Amino acid sequence: MKQPKNRSEKYTDLFSAIDKGQIKIPQFQRDFVWSKEQTAKLVDSILKGFPLGTFILWKTKARLRHIRNVGNIDLPEPDEGDSILYVLDGQQRITSLYAVRKGIRITRDNKEVDYRDICINLDLEPSDEDEVVFSEPVEDATCISLHQLLNASVGELAQNYSGHLDRVSDYKTRLEGYDFSTVVIEDYEIDVACEVFTRINTGGKELTLFEIMVAKTYDQDKEFDLAEQYQLLMENEEEKDLESVGFGSVPPVTVLQCVASFITPEIKRQNILKMEKDQFIDQWPLMRESLFTAIDYLRTHVGVAVSRMLPYNSILIPLTWFFRQIGNRGVDTRENQLLRQYIYFAGLTQRYSSAVETKIPIDIKRMKTIIEGGVPDYQGEMPRLTAEDLRNESFSVGNARSKMVICLLSELDPKSFRTNGKIVLDNRWLKASTSKNYHHFFPKAFLRTQGVPKWRTNSLMNIVLVDDYLNKRTIKAKAPSIYMAGFAKKNKNLTETLKSHAIGDLVEFGINRDDYETFLTKRSERICSMLEEILHPMDLSDN
């Protein structure tokens, strides 16, 4: 990397460069938030000759997503091939001074802020320790707007301020002749430039990979703006979007990794940052289509009705890669069995709780094996579940194993105990263990009255999916034998309903006598058997 260059810039030269589009503010900078009072203090410091700190600029030919206007001033685009200076430090100061020079009006908190109001009180001595620059004209004083001072002709100034002309000339000379200290870093890679930005702005948060990629992949000619594309991926009135299919909690980094998997075997941060902009833009629509195909598969074949049921968002990456490769042909029976095996393997082993970037390439190779007609090798990693393991597993909405069992229950198409109607699952109702879609079949309050330890009441095998909070209001702390008897009178298909929750006969499962241990034993045996069939499919012939 080239060493930073120190140089000084005059007021007029600095802002002439902004007018020409040579200096830009990258979009990852925070909004312009300085008040007129802060701007007035800044100009006052210039007039008194105080140091202002250094502007740090990044010189590059890369075209980043940047702020295209300041207030009511449209900033021009530079010529193709010309270098641009992006402001890494000093945005608030440089924007404030530009706002004064151009007389910008902006709307903030539904109020207009007019920078033409910032003025100098000409009745005060320049050498006074007190401030001579104010955010509004001072009553009963001769004031000159900074905007007028910097933009009016000599004739206009002489005509309007004949009694203070020497002072006006002095202030104009001080402003236009002030030497601003700048440091230019040249031809750094974008991730290094962003690291410089992060270290400078120690009071702020580190730039995310997504924020950097938004800046890097911006292309005005192709009308590609990653921030806008991601927002359309989330919410789109004209096309399918993640919110409408229940996957609105998929984070930006997962989407980036899905794109990266099409281009490079590795999805590490450094690999994503090295992707060519044109490659990334070209793969975006293909990723979008394949991602929705993967989500549709999860919803229809694995019981992942909404994204909060997915054990890990990272599971989407190999699946999106898989559906990118097979196109629109759909999965056959053998592929379906092996994809389900992979998903349950990943969830039940808590595979993506660590080293995600290392494991994804391995799992993409497994997807390739499936496409080529083979059976993936899990190298002895396949979980060996027992009914006792499931009985002793505590329920937690953030636990991958819990989520995988919830997916299994969802796949059974659980019915309402009251009506045998379909249960609607919602991301908002799956956030916490106390959310509306979760219910302890043996109510915890009831179990406590029976002397069951608190940890035991929260067994994963005690969880059922319910239609809404009304079931909880109806059940409350009642014994299962009592509330199920009530439901039996209203629901003539109760046996079918119980089966949709992986629950069998009321007598066999100990429900009619409120036998919690028998219930846990029988249900864990049933669910364990179902999981074993998925993890170790017998028939892998191509149908």
C-alpha positions in Angstrom: 0.0 0.0 0.0 1.1 3.5 -0.7 1.9 5.7 2.3 -0.7 8.4 3.1 0.0 11.8 1.7 -0.3 15.0 3.8 -1.3 18.1 2.1 -3.2 21.3 2.7 -6.2 22.6 0.8 -7.7 26.1 0.6 -11.4 26.6 1.3 -12.1 27.5 -2.3 -10.1 24.6 -3.8 -11.6 22.0 -1.4 -15.2 22.9 -2.2 -14.6 23.4 -5.9 -13.6 19.8 -5.9 -17.0 18.9 -4.4 -18.7 21.0 -7.0 -17.0 19.0 -9.7 -17.8 15.6 -8.2 -14.2 14.9 -7.3 -14.9 14.5 -3.5 -17.7 12.2 -2.4 -19.2 11.0 0.9 -19.6 7.2 0.9 -23.0 5.9 1.8 -21.7 4.0 4.8 -21.1 7.3 6.5 -23.8 8.3 9.0 -26.3 11.1 8.0 -25.4 14.7 8.2 -26.5 15.5 11.8 -24.7 18.6 12.8 -26.8 21.6 14.0 -26.5 25.1 12.7 -25.0 26.0 16.1 -22.2 23.4 15.6 -21.5 24.8 12.1 -21.4 28.4 13.5 -18.8 27.3 16.1 -16.8 25.6 13.4 -16.6 28.7 11.2 -15.8 30.8 14.2 -12.8 28.6 14.9 -11.6 29.1 11.3 -11.9 32.9 11.6 -9.9 32.8 14.7 -7.2 30.6 13.1 -7.8 27.5 15.3 -6.9 24.0 14.0 -9.9 21.9 12.9 -8.4 18.5 12.7 -7.6 16.6 9.5 -9.8 15.5 6.7 -8.9 11.9 5.7 -9.7 11.1 2.0 -9.5 7.8 0.2 -8.4 8.2 -3.5 -9.6 5.4 -5.8 -11.1 4.8 -9.2 -13.6 2.4 -7.7 -17.2 3.6 -7.9 -18.9 3.2 -4.5 -22.5 3.9 -3.4 -22.3 7.5 -2.3 -24.4 10.5 -1.2 -25.6 12.1 -4.4 -26.8 15.4 -3.0 -26.4 17.6 0.0 -29.6 19.4 1.0 -31.0 21.0 -2.1 -27.7 20.7 -4.1 -27.3 17.9 -6.6 -23.7 16.8 -6.8 -22.4 15.9 -10.2 -20.9 12.5 -11.2 -17.2 12.4 -12.1 -16.0 11.4 -15.5 -15.5 7.7 -16.2 -12.0 6.6 -15.3 -11.3 9.6 -13.0 -10.2 9.0 -9.4 -12.6 10.0 -6.7 -11.7 11.2 -3.2 -14.1 9.6 -0.6 -14.3 11.2 2.8 -13.4 8.7 5.5 -13.1 11.3 8.3 -14.4 14.8 8.6 -17.8 14.3 6.9 -19.7 16.5 9.4 -17.2 19.3 9.2 -16.8 19.2 5.4 -20.6 19.0 4.9 -21.2 21.8 7.3 -18.8 24.1 5.5 -20.2 23.1 2.1 -23.7 23.8 3.4 -22.7 27.3 4.4 -21.0 28.1 1.1 -23.9 26.9 -1.0 -26.7 28.2 1.3 -28.3 24.8 1.6 -31.7 24.2 3.0 -32.5 20.8 4.5 -35.5 19.4 6.3 -34.8 17.7 9.7 -37.4 16.5 12.1 -40.1 18.1 9.9 -38.4 21.6 10.2 -36.5 23.5 7.5 -32.9 24.3 8.4 -31.6 27.2 6.4 -27.8 27.5 6.4 -28.1 31.0 4.9 -29.0 32.2 8.4 -25.5 31.5 9.7 -23.9 34.9 9.9 -21.1 37.1 11.3 -21.8 39.9 13.7 -19.7 42.8 12.1 -20.1 44.9 15.2 -17.8 42.6 17.1 -14.0 42.8 16.9 -12.4 39.8 15.1 -9.9 39.5 17.9 -12.6 39.1 20.6 -12.5 35.9 22.6 -16.3 35.7 22.3 -17.8 34.1 19.3 -18.5 36.3 16.3 -20.4 33.7 14.2 -24.1 32.9 15.1 -26.7 30.5 13.8 -29.2 33.3 13.3 -28.9 37.0 12.7 -28.4 39.0 15.9 -31.1 41.6 16.7 -30.0 45.2 16.5 -26.6 44.3 15.1 -25.0 44.5 11.6 -24.7 40.9 10.4 -23.6 39.4 7.1 -24.6 35.9 6.0 -21.6 33.6 5.5 -23.3 32.5 2.2 -23.3 36.1 1.0 -19.8 36.7 2.2 -18.5 33.9 0.1 -20.6 34.3 -2.9 -21.5 38.0 -3.4 -19.5 40.2 -5.7 -17.1 42.9 -4.4 -19.5 45.5 -5.6 -22.5 44.0 -3.7 -20.5 43.8 -0.6 -19.2 47.4 -0.9 -22.7 48.6 -1.5 -24.4 46.8 1.4 -21.6 46.9 4.0 -19.8 50.2 3.2 -19.3 51.0 6.9 -17.7 47.6 7.6 -15.9 46.9 4.3 -12.5 46.4 5.8 -13.9 43.8 8.3 -15.9 42.1 5.6 -12.7 41.8 3.4 -10.7 40.5 6.4 -13.3 37.8 7.1 -13.5 36.7 3.4 -9.7 36.5 3.2 -9.5 34.4 6.4 -12.1 32.0 5.2 -10.9 31.6 1.7 -7.3 31.5 2.7 -7.6 29.0 5.5 -5.4 25.9 5.0 -7.3 22.7 5.7 -5.1 19.8 6.7 -5.9 16.7 4.6 -4.4 13.2 4.4 -5.0 11.2 1.3 -4.7 7.4 1.2 -4.4 6.1 -2.3 -5.4 2.9 -4.1 -6.2 1.0 -0.9 -8.4 -2.1 -1.2 -12.0 -1.3 -0.1 -11.8 -3.6 3.0 -8.6 -1.8 4.1 -10.1 1.6 3.5 -13.2 0.6 5.5 -10.8 -0.7 8.3 -9.2 2.8 8.3 -12.7 4.3 8.6 -13.6 2.0 11.4 -10.4 2.7 13.4 -10.8 6.5 12.9 -14.4 6.4 14.1 -13.6 4.5 17.3 -16.9 5.8 18.9 -19.0 4.2 16.2 -19.6 0.5 15.3 -17.5 -1.4 12.9 -18.8 -1.6 9.3 -20.5 -4.8 8.5 -19.6 -7.0 5.5 -22.9 -6.0 4.0 -22.3 -2.3 4.3 -18.9 -2.7 2.6 -20.4 -4.8 -0.2 -23.2 -2.2 -0.6 -20.5 0.4 -1.3 -18.4 -1.9 -3.5 -21.1 -3.4 -5.8 -22.9 -0.1 -6.5 -23.2 0.4 -10.3 -25.0 3.4 -11.6 -24.9 2.3 -15.3 -26.4 -1.1 -14.4 -28.8 0.5 -11.9 -27.6 -1.9 -9.2 -27.8 -0.9 -5.6 -27.3 -3.8 -3.2 -29.1 -2.0 -0.4 -32.2 -1.4 -2.6 -32.0 -5.0 -4.0 -31.9 -6.5 -0.5 -34.8 -4.3 0.6 -36.8 -5.6 -2.5 -35.8 -9.1 -1.6 -37.4 -8.5 1.8 -40.4 -6.6 0.8 -41.7 -6.2 -2.8 -45.2 -5.3 -3.8 -44.7 -6.6 -7.4 -42.7 -9.8 -6.9 -42.3 -12.6 -4.3 -40.5 -11.5 -1.2 -39.1 -13.0 2.0 -41.6 -11.3 4.3 -44.5 -12.7 2.3 -43.2 -16.3 2.5 -42.4 -16.1 6.2 -38.6 -15.8 5.9 -38.2 -12.1 6.8 -35.6 -12.9 9.4 -32.9 -14.1 6.9 -29.9 -11.8 7.5 -28.0 -9.9 4.8 -24.8 -11.9 5.4 -26.5 -15.2 4.5 -27.7 -13.7 1.3 -24.1 -12.5 0.5 -22.8 -16.0 1.2 -25.4 -17.5 -1.1 -24.2 -15.3 -3.9 -20.5 -16.1 -3.1 -21.2 -19.9 -3.2 -22.0 -19.5 -6.9 -18.7 -17.8 -7.6 -16.1 -19.2 -5.2 -15.6 -22.4 -3.2 -15.0 -20.3 -0.1 -17.5 -17.9 1.5 -15.1 -16.3 4.0 -15.2 -12.5 4.4 -12.0 -12.0 2.5 -13.3 -14.2 -0.4 -16.5 -12.2 -0.6 -14.7 -8.9 -0.6 -12.5 -10.1 -3.5 -15.4 -10.9 -5.8 -15.6 -8.8 -8.9 -18.5 -6.4 -8.9 -19.8 -7.5 -12.3 -19.7 -11.2 -11.2 -21.7 -10.3 -8.1 -24.3 -8.3 -10.0 -24.7 -11.0 -12.7 -25.3 -13.7 -10.0 -27.8 -11.7 -8.0 -31.0 -12.6 -9.9 -29.9 -16.3 -10.1 -29.4 -16.3 -6.3 -32.8 -14.7 -5.8 -34.5 -17.3 -7.8 -32.6 -20.2 -6.3 -33.1 -18.9 -2.7 -36.9 -18.8 -3.1 -36.8 -22.3 -4.6 -34.8 -23.5 -1.6 -37.3 -21.8 0.8 -40.3 -23.3 -1.0 -38.6 -26.7 -0.6 -38.1 -26.2 3.1 -41.8 -25.1 3.5 -43.3 -28.0 1.5 -40.9 -30.9 2.2 -39.3 -30.3 5.6 -42.0 -28.5 7.6 -40.0 -25.3 8.0 -43.1 -23.1 7.7 -41.3 -19.9 8.7 -37.7 -18.8 9.1 -37.7 -18.9 13.0 -38.1 -22.6 12.8 -35.0 -23.0 10.7 -32.1 -24.3 13.0 -29.6 -22.1 11.2 -29.9 -19.6 8.4 -26.6 -21.1 7.0 -28.5 -24.2 5.9 -29.9 -22.0 3.2 -26.5 -21.6 1.5 -25.9 -25.2 0.4 -29.6 -25.6 -0.5 -29.6 -22.4 -2.6 -26.4 -23.7 -4.3 -28.2 -27.1 -4.9 -31.2 -25.5 -6.6 -29.0 -23.2 -8.6 -27.4 -26.3 -10.1 -30.5 -28.3 -10.9 -32.5 -25.4 -12.3 -36.2 -25.9 -12.6 -36.4 -29.6 -12.9 -37.3 -30.2 -9.2 -36.1 -32.9 -6.8 -36.7 -36.6 -7.2 -37.5 -38.9 -4.4 -33.9 -40.0 -3.7 -32.7 -36.3 -3.7 -35.5 -35.4 -1.3 -34.5 -38.1 1.1 -30.9 -37.0 1.1 -31.7 -33.3 1.4 -33.9 -34.0 4.4 -31.1 -36.2 5.8 -28.6 -33.3 5.5 -31.0 -30.7 7.0 -31.8 -32.9 10.1 -28.1 -33.8 10.4 -27.1 -30.1 10.5 -29.8 -29.2 13.0 -29.5 -32.2 15.4 -25.7 -32.0 15.5 -25.8 -28.2 15.9 -23.4 -28.1 13.0 -23.4 -24.4 12.4 -22.9 -23.2 15.9 -19.3 -22.6 15.0 -16.8 -22.6 12.0 -19.6 -21.9 9.5 -17.3 -20.6 6.8 -15.2 -23.8 7.0 -18.2 -26.2 7.0 -20.2 -24.7 4.2 -17.8 -25.7 1.4 -17.9 -29.3 2.8 -21.6 -29.3 2.7 -21.7 -27.9 -0.9 -19.6 -30.9 -1.9 -22.3 -33.0 -0.3 -24.9 -31.3 -2.4 -22.8 -32.0 -5.5 -22.6 -35.7 -4.6 -26.4 -35.8 -4.3 -26.8 -34.2 -7.8 -24.3 -36.6 -9.3 -26.3 -39.6 -8.0 -24.2 -40.5 -5.0 -24.8 -40.6 -1.2 -22.9 -38.1 0.9 -20.4 -39.3 3.5 -21.0 -37.8 6.9 -17.7 -39.3 8.2 -19.1 -40.7 11.4 -20.8 -37.4 12.3 -24.3 -38.6 12.0 -26.1 -38.3 15.4 -27.0 -41.4 17.3 -30.3 -40.4 19.1 -32.0 -42.4 21.8 -35.5 -41.9 23.2 -33.8 -41.1 26.5 -31.8 -38.3 24.9 -35.0 -36.7 23.7 -36.7 -37.2 27.0 -33.9 -35.3 28.8 -33.6 -32.5 26.2 -34.9 -29.2 27.4 -36.9 -27.0 25.1 -35.3 -23.7 23.9 -36.4 -21.6 21.0 -32.8 -20.8 20.2 -31.6 -24.4 20.3 -31.0 -26.1 16.9 -32.1 -29.5 18.2 -35.3 -28.0 19.6 -36.0 -26.3 16.3 -35.4 -29.5 14.4 -38.0 -31.4 16.4 -40.4 -28.4 16.0 -39.9 -28.8 12.2 -40.7 -32.5 12.5 -43.9 -31.6 14.4 -44.8 -28.9 11.8 -44.3 -31.4 9.0 -47.0 -33.6 10.6 -49.4 -30.7 9.8 -50.6 -30.3 13.5 -54.3 -29.7 14.0 -56.2 -27.7 16.6 -57.2 -29.7 19.7 -60.5 -27.9 19.7 -61.6 -28.1 16.0 -59.1 -30.3 14.2 -58.5 -27.2 12.0 -55.1 -26.3 10.5 -52.7 -24.5 12.8 -51.1 -21.3 11.4 -47.5 -20.8 12.4 -46.1 -17.2 12.5 -42.6 -15.8 13.0 -44.0 -13.4 15.6 -45.5 -16.3 17.6 -42.3 -18.3 17.6 -39.8 -15.7 19.1 -39.8 -17.0 22.7 -40.7 -20.2 24.6 -43.7 -18.3 25.9 -44.9 -17.3 22.4 -48.4 -18.2 21.2 -47.5 -21.2 18.9 -45.8 -23.2 21.7 -47.5 -25.0 24.5 -46.5 -27.5 27.1 -48.9 -30.5 26.7 -48.6 -31.2 30.5 -48.9 -27.5 31.7 -45.9 -26.5 33.8 -48.1 -25.1 36.5 -49.9 -28.4 36.8 -46.7 -30.4 36.9 -45.3 -28.2 39.7 -48.4 -29.1 41.8 -47.4 -32.7 41.3 -43.9 -32.1 42.6 -42.1 -32.4 39.2 -38.8 -30.5 39.1 -38.8 -27.3 37.1 -36.2 -28.6 34.6 -38.2 -31.7 34.0 -41.4 -29.8 33.1 -39.7 -28.1 30.2 -38.8 -31.4 28.4 -38.7 -31.0 24.6 -41.1 -34.0 24.4 -43.7 -32.0 26.3 -44.0 -29.3 23.6 -46.8 -29.1 21.1 -47.7 -26.6 18.5 -51.0 -24.8 19.0 -53.1 -22.6 16.8 -53.2 -19.5 19.0 -53.3 -18.3 22.6 -56.9 -19.3 23.1 -55.7 -22.9 23.6 -53.5 -21.6 26.4 -56.4 -19.7 27.9 -58.6 -22.7 27.8 -56.0 -25.2 29.1 -54.2 -23.0 31.6 -53.0 -25.2 34.5 -55.5 -27.9 34.0 -54.6 -31.6 34.1 -54.4 -33.2 30.6 -57.0 -35.7 31.6 -59.5 -32.9 32.3 -58.8 -30.5 29.3 -58.5 -33.4 26.8 -61.9 -34.7 28.0 -63.3 -31.3 27.2 -61.8 -31.2 23.8 -63.0 -34.7 23.1 -66.6 -33.6 23.5 -66.1 -30.9 20.8 -63.7 -32.6 18.5 -64.9 -35.9 17.1 -61.6 -36.4 15.3 -59.4 -36.1 18.4 -57.5 -39.3 17.6 -56.5 -37.8 14.3 -55.6 -34.5 15.9 -53.4 -36.2 18.5 -51.6 -38.2 15.8 -50.7 -34.9 14.1 -48.8 -34.0 17.2 -46.9 -37.3 17.4 -49.2 -38.3 20.3 -51.0 -41.7 20.4 -53.9 -43.2 22.4 -54.9 -41.3 25.5 -54.6 -44.5 27.6 -51.3 -45.8 26.1 -49.7 -42.4 26.5 -50.8 -42.0 30.1 -52.9 -38.9 29.4 -56.1 -40.1 30.9 -54.4 -40.7 34.2 -52.0 -37.7 34.0 -48.9 -39.9 34.0 -46.2 -37.5 32.8 -43.3 -40.0 32.7 -45.3 -42.4 30.6 -46.2 -39.6 28.2 -42.6 -38.5 27.9 -41.5 -42.1 27.3 -44.0 -42.9 24.6 -43.7 -39.7 22.8 -39.9 -39.7 22.8 -40.0 -43.3 21.4 -42.4 -42.2 18.6 -40.4 -39.1 17.7 -37.0 -40.9 17.9 -38.3 -43.5 15.4 -39.4 -40.8 13.0 -36.0 -39.0 13.3 -34.1 -42.3 12.7 -36.1 -42.8 9.5 -35.0 -39.4 8.2 -31.3 -39.7 9.3 -30.9 -43.3 8.0 -33.2 -43.6 4.9 -33.5 -47.2 3.7 -34.5 -46.8 0.1 -32.2 -44.4 -1.8 -33.0 -45.7 -5.3 -33.8 -43.0 -7.9 -37.5 -42.8 -8.4 
